[in-house]
Amino acid sequence: MNDEVRVVCPKCKGELAEIDSTAGHCLGCGLRYSILFAIPDLRYPVGDRENDPELIIAERLIAAFPASSFSELVDIYFSSIDTSTVPDHLISHYRLQRTNQLSRGQQFAQMFSARLKEYFDLPDSASALELGSGTGASLVTLSRDYANVVGIDPSLPSLILARKFCEDNQIRNVRLIQAYGQHLPFPENSFTYVTAQNVLEHVFDIEDVMLEVHRVLKHRGGFAADSRNRFDAFFPEPHVQLRGVGFLPRGWANSYVRWRIGMSYDAVHTRLLSYFDLQKALRKPFGNHHRVVTPRVSAYNMSEKWDRLFTRLERFKWLQQLLVIIFPSHVALAQKQSPDQ
């Protein structure tokens, strides 16, 4: 990749030194990090990495990587994780998402870009960052629209699957890094565009993440992401396929899900956000340069006639406001401006 985005220490933002192919350290604070399968582990705060149960899964994926396709690695992944408490219909749902991820990633990436351009003008297409890039659903589309793409995710097995997905699609301008959104390992003003697909509801400190997104964006750079509405009255909660979870007090959700389907809601690491939660998280770093809007439902394989209907309804500001509050999903949009704008 030409003009690669510089990677820095997630703790002090100092320069990183690679000791060898398996480890490195920060020249400033001395923070040490590991490198496995050319993927640096820049998660901060640093946990007990040596006893991370995902390392065993990662090693199995790496061993099978050269001779396996993406779909075969997905099978290895699911055979390696404990699904004893997860209902079969949810396992099938998760597998189907991986199977259809190329088309789904493309639909969402294009929808985010189109919605963002309805409200903000972007400066260029030099560099893009995807938060929670997972197994690479959106990375292929981003790699065709931006010269340099970085995908970060806290899960090493997911990043290994994303690497295979990019290789299978002959993508070579994507860099993968294990990191948290709360402490992004990049200097200020690094990216033209930051995005996140199906991620924000899995971020428990959303305001800190939005501050980091703002920091790494270039001037006039854009942010776009989706988030399932906590107060969606129309469809089941997508991670456990149950209705009404978001309307419960947060402390009750775990017991309710366990009672209904026998698994813990904590297991899906989800904290659904409302329209007002998103507004609050975006307002602090972006000021008035943000919007929370409805998605284009054609990205969900629905008829485009619904998009045309919602576009007409958006002309009425009061109706648009009501619609977005109760809509099943939100799209968060923002642009970084200089402090005096």
Backbone hydrogen bonds, N-H to C=O, Kabsch-Sander energy under -0.5 kcal/mol:
donor,donor_aa,acceptor,acceptor_aa,energy
4,E,1,M,-0.5
8,V,185,P,-2.0
9,C,14,G,-2.5
13,K,9,C,-1.5
17,A,25,H,-3.3
19,I,17,A,-0.7
19,I,23,A,-1.2
20,D,23,A,-1.8
24,G,33,Y,-2.5
25,H,17,A,-2.5
26,C,31,L,-1.9
27,L,15,E,-3.1
28,G,15,E,-0.6
30,G,26,C,-0.9
33,Y,24,G,-2.3
35,I,22,T,-2.3
36,L,39,I,-1.9
39,I,36,L,-1.3
41,D,34,S,-3.2
42,L,40,P,-1.0
42,L,178,Q,-2.8
49,R,47,G,-1.7
51,N,48,D,-0.5
52,D,49,R,-1.4
55,L,52,D,-1.9
56,I,53,P,-0.7
57,I,53,P,-0.9
58,A,54,E,-2.7
59,E,55,L,-2.5
60,R,56,I,-1.7
61,L,57,I,-2.2
62,I,58,A,-2.6
63,A,59,E,-2.1
64,A,60,R,-1.7
65,F,61,L,-1.1
67,A,64,A,-0.6
68,S,64,A,-0.7
68,S,65,F,-1.1
73,L,69,S,-2.2
74,V,70,F,-2.2
75,D,71,S,-1.7
76,I,72,E,-1.9
77,Y,73,L,-2.6
78,F,74,V,-2.4
79,S,75,D,-1.9
80,S,76,I,-0.8
80,S,77,Y,-1.1
81,I,77,Y,-0.9
83,T,81,I,-0.8
86,V,83,T,-1.3
90,L,87,P,-0.9
91,I,87,P,-1.7
92,S,88,D,-2.4
93,H,89,H,-1.6
94,Y,90,L,-2.7
95,R,91,I,-2.4
96,L,92,S,-2.4
97,Q,93,H,-1.8
98,R,94,Y,-1.4
99,T,95,R,-2.3
100,N,96,L,-2.3
101,Q,98,R,-1.1
104,R,100,N,-2.2
105,G,101,Q,-2.8
106,Q,102,L,-2.1
107,Q,103,S,-2.5
108,F,104,R,-2.4
109,A,105,G,-2.5
110,Q,106,Q,-2.3
111,M,107,Q,-2.0
112,F,108,F,-2.9
113,S,109,A,-2.0
114,A,110,Q,-2.3
115,R,111,M,-2.6
116,L,112,F,-2.5
117,K,113,S,-2.1
118,E,114,A,-0.8
118,E,115,R,-0.5
119,Y,115,R,-0.5
119,Y,116,L,-1.4
120,F,116,L,-2.7
128,A,148,N,-2.3
129,L,193,Y,-2.3
130,E,150,V,-2.7
131,L,129,L,-0.6
131,L,195,T,-2.9
132,G,152,I,-0.7
133,S,130,E,-0.6
133,S,152,I,-2.5
136,G,133,S,-2.2
137,A,133,S,-0.5
140,V,136,G,-0.9
142,L,138,S,-2.4
143,S,139,L,-2.4
144,R,140,V,-0.8
144,R,141,T,-0.9
145,D,141,T,-0.9
145,D,142,L,-0.7
146,Y,142,L,-2.1
147,A,125,S,-1.7
148,N,126,A,-1.7
149,V,173,N,-2.1
150,V,128,A,-2.4
151,G,175,R,-2.9
152,I,130,E,-2.4
153,D,177,I,-1.5
156,L,154,P,-0.6
159,L,155,S,-1.6
160,I,156,L,-2.3
161,L,157,P,-2.2
162,A,158,S,-2.3
163,R,159,L,-2.3
164,K,160,I,-1.9
165,F,161,L,-2.5
166,C,162,A,-2.5
167,E,163,R,-2.3
168,D,164,K,-2.9
169,N,165,F,-1.2
170,Q,167,E,-1.8
171,I,166,C,-2.9
175,R,149,V,-2.6
177,I,151,G,-2.3
178,Q,40,P,-2.4
179,A,153,D,-0.7
179,A,177,I,-0.7
183,H,180,Y,-0.9
186,F,184,L,-1.6
189,N,215,R,-1.9
189,N,217,L,-0.6
190,S,216,V,-2.1
191,F,216,V,-2.6
192,T,127,S,-1.4
193,Y,127,S,-1.4
194,V,222,G,-2.3
195,T,129,L,-2.5
196,A,224,A,-1.2
198,N,196,A,-0.6
199,V,226,D,-0.6
200,L,226,D,-0.7
202,H,199,V,-2.9
203,V,200,L,-1.4
204,F,202,H,-0.6
208,D,205,D,-0.5
209,V,205,D,-1.6
210,M,206,I,-2.3
211,L,207,E,-1.7
212,E,208,D,-1.8
213,V,209,V,-2.5
214,H,210,M,-2.3
215,R,211,L,-1.9
216,V,212,E,-2.2
217,L,213,V,-1.1
218,K,191,F,-3.1
220,R,336,K,-2.8
221,G,218,K,-2.5
222,G,192,T,-2.2
223,F,334,A,-2.7
224,A,194,V,-1.8
225,A,332,A,-1.9
226,D,196,A,-1.4
227,S,330,H,-2.1
229,N,328,P,-2.3
230,R,273,L,-2.2
232,D,229,N,-1.2
233,A,231,F,-0.6
233,A,326,I,-0.6
237,E,242,L,-3.9
240,V,237,E,-0.6
241,Q,237,E,-2.2
242,L,237,E,-0.7
245,V,242,L,-0.5
247,F,244,G,-0.8
248,L,244,G,-0.6
248,L,245,V,-1.2
252,W,249,P,-2.5
253,A,249,P,-0.8
253,A,250,R,-0.7
254,N,250,R,-0.5
256,Y,252,W,-2.3
257,V,253,A,-2.6
258,R,254,N,-2.2
259,W,255,S,-2.3
260,R,256,Y,-2.2
261,I,257,V,-2.8
262,G,257,V,-0.6
262,G,258,R,-1.4
263,M,257,V,-0.7
267,A,264,S,-0.8
268,V,265,Y,-1.4
269,H,266,D,-1.5
270,T,265,Y,-0.6
271,R,201,E,-4.1
273,L,228,R,-0.9
278,L,274,S,-2.1
279,Q,275,Y,-2.2
280,K,276,F,-2.2
281,A,277,D,-2.1
282,L,278,L,-2.3
283,R,279,Q,-2.3
284,K,280,K,-1.2
286,F,282,L,-2.2
287,G,283,R,-2.0
289,H,286,F,-2.2
290,H,288,N,-1.2
291,R,333,L,-2.6
293,V,331,V,-2.6
297,V,295,P,-0.8
299,A,296,R,-2.1
300,Y,297,V,-1.7
301,N,298,S,-1.7
302,M,297,V,-1.4
306,W,303,S,-1.4
307,D,303,S,-0.6
308,R,304,E,-2.0
309,L,305,K,-1.9
310,F,306,W,-2.7
311,T,307,D,-2.3
312,R,308,R,-1.7
313,L,309,L,-2.1
314,E,310,F,-1.8
315,R,312,R,-1.3
316,F,313,L,-1.7
317,K,315,R,-0.8
320,Q,316,F,-2.8
321,Q,317,K,-2.4
322,L,318,W,-1.9
323,L,319,L,-2.7
324,V,320,Q,-2.4
325,I,321,Q,-1.4
326,I,322,L,-1.4
327,F,323,L,-1.3
330,H,227,S,-2.7
331,V,293,V,-2.8
332,A,225,A,-3.2
333,L,291,R,-3.0
334,A,223,F,-2.0
335,Q,289,H,-2.2
336,K,221,G,-2.4
341,Q,338,S,-2.2
